[in-house]
Amino acid sequence: MGKGKQRLSAIGMILAFIIILACLGISVCLNLRVFCLLKESNTISKVVIATSKMFTSIGIDILLMGVGILLAVISIVAALAYPVWKDWKTWKNEIEALNKVGIAKAYFTQGDIKEASKVLRSVDEKSNYEVCFMKGKIEAKEGEYNKALDLFNKGLKLPNCEEKEKFYLWKGNIIFERAKELEESNLNAAISLFEDAEKLYKKAIAERENFAIAHNNLALVLRHQDEVSEVDKVSEAISELDIALKYDPHITTSYYNKACYYSLKNNVSESLKNLEDAIRQDSKYLKTALEDRDFLNIRNTQDFKGFIEKMAKKHLTMCKNYAIIEYRGEE
């Protein structure tokens, strides 16, 4: 039983006790009065009158005791029932909120952000952490990053928040995007934000070690930190991608990013192996690899050219004219 429920039950018990004491007090006073009348009576008529008053007093006593017991029972029942009613109302509101979150998720997945926002507009953010999370995602998609961060922070503070890793992930995503936007205009601010994003992804991983997408996104942050600082973070990024693929072998971007990072380390065989895994899951990465600067230092190797030729033959719908691919490879 929670502290609030215990407090209400105690109040009910105290109130019932006070009511019974009050009734007993009134009863005692009446009986004392009747006793005094009997003592003062010295004639038969006065004794009869006093006796009549005594029986009347007893009837009043019984009535008062009955009323007292009834009020005491009502007080106790009310004190015990109120928390139950309150819990039921809270549960009902939470179920309704979660139903609306489910509808909003469907709209969100379809890309209809306006409808998703409309569904959740009247839902109390305190009803469930999922409401804060969904509203935050919608605000983030609309570019309202400050509002999104506020909602994620509210969700994290709710006592029923059971999936903190999701909030840390999305907060990290927002900070990461801000950092990338500042890379050219304010490098120092960008570096600071990259560090903040790294901390948030690590918090998400601390909450759930097998959170594959958090490991993947942490690797992206480390890669950007490697670009803007003199510290080698590529090896650490590759390790994080290995962990991501261990927990979820279907994250295609992890294979592609591993290919990029191995290329940066001039490891041609590992780079092409991971690039092939990425293309096998999504052929768009064949074209992406031809334009990605991360492959510049291996693009002119015979292994890379032979790999591209082999992949192009398998994916003619993506690259119909191999001459274009070969030309790009020699840029």
N, C-alpha and C positions, 0 to 999 in steps of 0.2 A: 504493500500500500504506500502511495506517495505521501510526501509531507502534507500537501494540501488536503488529501483525503483524511489523513490522521487528525489534522487540525479541526476539520468539519465534524468528524465523529466525536471528538473530545468536547466541542462546543455543544453538540446535541446532548451528550450525556450530562454535562454541567447544567444545561437548561432544564432537562428533565428532573434532575436532582433538586434544583431551586424550586420548581413548580410543586414537587411533592412536599418539600419542607414548608413552603408557604401554606399549602392546604392543611398540613399537620398543625402549623402555628395557629391558623384560624380556628381549627377544631379545638385545640387546647384552650384557647381564650373563651370560646363559647361554653365549653364544659366547666371551666372555672367559674364563669358567671352563674351557670345553673346551680353549681355546688353551693355557691354563696347564698343564692335564693333559698335553697332547701334548708340551709343552716339557720337562716333568719326566720323561717316559717314556724309559727307556733300555734296555728289553727289548722283544722282539717281542710278548710277551703283553700288556704294558702298552700298547703302541701299538695293538694290536687293540681292547683295552678302550676306550682313548681315542677311537679312530676310531668305535667303536660309539656312544659317548656323543655324539660330534660329529653323527652322522647323526640320533640321537634328538633332539638339540638343534635341528637343522634342521627336523625334523618338527614339533617343538613351536613353532618360529618360524612355520612356515607356518600351523599351526593358530591361533596367537595372532593372526597378521596377518589371517586369515580372519574370526575372531571380532571383531577390532577394526574391520575394514571393514564387517562386517554391522551391528555396533552403531552405527557412524558413519552408515551409510545409514538405519537405523531412526530415529536421532536427527534427521537432516535431514528425513526424510519426516514425522515427527511434528511437528516445528517448523513445516513448511509446511502440513500438513494441518489442524492444530488451528484456525488462524484461519478456514480455509474451513468447517470443521464448525461453528465458532461463528457465522459469518455465516449459514450455512444455518439453524441453530437460531433465530437472531434473526429471520430472514426468515419462517420458519414461524410463530413466535409473533406476528409483526406481521400476517401474513395472517389468522390465526385471530382476532386482536383486531379487525381491520377487518371481518371477516364478522359478528362480534357487534355492532359499531357499526352496521352496516347493518340488522340485525334490530331493534336498539334504536331507530333512527331511524323505522322503520316503526311501532312501537308509539307512539313519541312523537308522530308525525304524527296518529295515530288518537286521541290524547288519553289513552292508557293509560300513564301515567307510572310506575305501580308495576311493570308488566311490563318497561318499558324499563330501569328501575333494576335489576331482578332479573337481566336478561340481562348487564349490565355489572358486576355486583357482584364477580365473581372475576377480572376482567380487569385486568392490571397497567397502571397509568396511564403507566408509562414506555415501554410497548410502541409507542405511537404518539400523536401530539398529538391525533388525532381522538377518542381515548378520553377524554382530559382535557376536550375541548370538549363532547362529548356528555354526560359526567357532570356538567359544570358547568351545562349547559342544564337538565338534570333537576333539579339542586339549586335552580336559580333558579326553576323552575316550582313547586317545592314550598315556595318562600319561604325557603329556606336560603341567604340571600345571601352570608354570610361563607364558607360552604363552597364556594359557586359561585365566588367571587372567588379563593379559594385554588387551586381546580382550574384556573381560567383562567391564573393566574400560573405554575402548574407547566407547563402546556402551552406557554406562551410561552418558557419556559426550555429546553425540549427542543431538541436540536440539529437534529432533522428537522422542526421546525415551519415549514411553508411557507405558511400562511394566517393570519398574525398579525392581519390586519384583522378576521377574525371574532371573535377574542378581545377586541380593543379595542372592537368594536361591542357585544358582550354585557356587557363590563365597564361601558361607558358607559350601557347600558340599566339596569343595576342601580343605578348611582350616581344616574341620573336619577330612577328611581322613589323612591329614598330621599329625594332632594331635594324631590320633590313632597309626600311624606308629612310633611316638616318645615316646609313653607311657612307654615302657620298657627301652629305651636307654637314654632318657632325659626327666624326669618327669616334671621339671619346665617349659621347653619349651612347652611340651604337654599341661600343665595347661593353659599357656598363649594363646595357639592356640585355646583351647576349649572356652576360654572367647571371643576370636575374632569371632569364629564361632557363638557363642550365640548372639553376637551383630548383626551379619549379618542376622541371621534368624529373629531377632526382627525388623530389618530394613525392611525386606521383608513383615512381618506382618503389620508393620506401613503403608506400601504402600497399602496393601490389607488385611484387617482383616480376610476375609473368605478364605485365602490362606491355605487350609487344610494341604498340604504336608509340608509347612513351620512350622506349629504347630507340626506336627509329627516329623520332623527332629530336631526341638528345644528340644522336649522331649528326643530324643536320646542323644543330647549333655548334657542335664541336668543329665541324667543317668550316663554318663561317668564322669562328674564332681563330682557326688556323690561318685563314686568309687575312684577317685584320691584325694579327699579332705575330710575333716571332716564335711563339711556342708551337711545337709540332703536336697537333691534336688529331691528325689523320688516323694514326694507329689506334687511338682510343675510340675514334668514331667507327672504325671497322669492327672493333670488339663489340660495340653497342649494337651494330647491325647483325652481327652473329647471334647475339642474345635475342634480338627481335625475331629473327628467322627461326630460332630454336623454339620459341613459343608460338609463332604463327608463320609457317612456311609459305603462306599465300600473300604476304605483303610484297607485291611486285616491286614497289619503289625501293625496298630494302636491297633487293638483288641489283637493281640498276645503280643505286648509290654506292654499293660495294664495288661495282665495276668501275665507277668514276674514281673512287678513292684508291683502288689498286692501280689504276692508270696513273694517278698522281705520284704513286710510289714506284712507277716504272715496272710494275709486275704485270707483264702482258698476259701471261697464261691465266692468272687468277681474274684479271679484268675481263677477258673474253669469256671465261667460264661463267661468271656472274651475269655478264651482258646477255649471254645465250639463255640463261634461266629467265631473265627479265623478258626477253623477246618471246620466249615460249609461252609465257603467260599473257603477254600483251604486245602485239607486233608494232605498236606505235613507237616503242623504244628503239626500233631500228632507225627510224628517221631522226628521232631525238638525239641518238648517239652521234649521228653525222654532223649535227649542229652544235653539240655540247663542247665547250672549250676545255672541259676536264679531260677530254681524250686527245688534245692537241699533241701531247708528247709521245703518243703511240700511234697516231693516225697514219703516219707514213711508213710504219713497219709492214713487212710482208705478211706477218701474222694477222694484223688488223685488216689489211686489204683483202686477204684470202677469206677471212671470217665474214666480212661484209658481202663479198661476192656470193659465198655459200648461203648466207641469210637472205640475200636479195632474190635468189632463185626460189627460195621457199616462200617468199612473200612478195610475189610479183604485183599483187594489187596495191601494195604500199610503194614499191619502187619499180616502176615499169621500165625505166630507162637506166640501165646500169652505168652507162657512160656518164650520166650526171653524178652518180654516186662516186665513180672513180675520180672524176674531176674534183669533187669536193674533198676527197681524201688527199689530194695533192696540194690543197690550199695551204 
